[in-house]
Amino acid sequence: MSRDKWILAGATLALVLLTLWAVRDTGQRTGYVAHAEKLFSDLPAQAATARRIEIRSAGQQVTLQGSGSDWTVVEKHDFPADPAKVRALLEGLAELTLIEPRTADPARHAALNLDTPDTADARGVLVRVLGENDAILAAVLLGKPRAAAGQGPRQLFLRRPNEDQTWLAEGQVDVQRTPPLWLRGEAIDLPQASVRQVSVQHPGQPPLVVVRSQAEDAFTLAQVPAGRSIRASGVGAIAYGLQHLPLQNVFKPDEVAGDWAQATRSVFETFDGLTVTASVLSLNSVPYVRLAAAVSTDAGDEQRATAAGKAQQLNQQQADWVFVIPPHTAATFTPKLDDLLEPLAPPAEANPPGPPAPGMPRM
């Protein structure tokens, strides 16, 4: 072997030995051996036994309770939670992987958003998953995300609540800090295809009625003022009003101070004999909605039994609640008459301007 190759081989061996020494020294000083370690390795097997989830941040508390796909939000009078969000939270916790230890100095916890949420300015988020008899299945303080380069795995800082040692971890946990963000996504779903007629009654005004004879027909406005034409898109959109009606918040009726006599009432009648009334009350530009179901007065004998069962089920789910929905959604099924009509053409001028008569000076 040439002299140059011996020198290169020696330098390579020295570099390898130096690297091994550095890794060994780091492990001795930190007690950490460089490898990926699941923070909650038992959680995938235990997730089915979860019964309560607590999320605490400064000034906020979210408590979810239930099992499987049946969860409720305690702070919202046990209104149903979104099971997909609960499942995503449990899966995210189960996938958290410790990458390397960071500071163990409590004075530096706040810099990583890992201070315990006991004060108004704390930024850490404490998540606990409890099983039967309040057995702790998982507990972690989630802190600041670490900026990731490119499309690499997401990383964040975290620590166990009873330890000062902080960690850089790989994973993503979507933790919503306020109760409304855990509610199920919809207040009701009344498919547009099932709607035969909608009557919109604003206080002190005659009702607006859009109707069709068959499901494949387009909706039309029952009474069109003389000389006006309807805006077909606006008329047709009304029947979509309760289809996948988005939910932003929910309250008990006694929590909403308002005069429901001033609410706009949109009555949806279906082809199968069901009637759903949506009462919409706007308070400080926020639309609050109450829902009530019944059997249509003109339902046939064969329809009544089925419609009565649907109405009873809907009332059990909806009647004791007041829903907050997006303003643009409320506007869709509570239009005014002008919203459903094409604009009037501008009036023609009595003496339209023209070229000046011969001999007349131009102005």
Buried (B, 14 or more C-beta within 10 A) or exposed (E): EEEEEEEEEEEEEEEEEEEEEEEEEBEEEBEBEEEEEBBBEEBBEBBEEBBBBBBBBBEBBBBBBBBEEEBBBBBBEEBBBBBEBBBBBBBBBBBBBBBEBBBEEEEBBBBBBBBBBEEEEBBBBBBBBBBEEEEEBBBBBBBBEBEEEEEEEEBBBBBBEEEBBBBBBBBBBEBBBBBBBBBBEBBBEBEBEBBBBBBBBBEEEEBBBBBBEEEEEEBBBEEBEEEBEBBBEBBBBBBBBBBBBEBBBBBEEEEBEBEBEEBBBBBBBBBBBBBBBBBBBBEEEBBBBBBBBBBBEEBEEEBEEBBBEBBEEBBEBBEEBBBBBBEEBBBBBBBEBEBBBEEEEEEEEEEEEEEEEEEEEEE
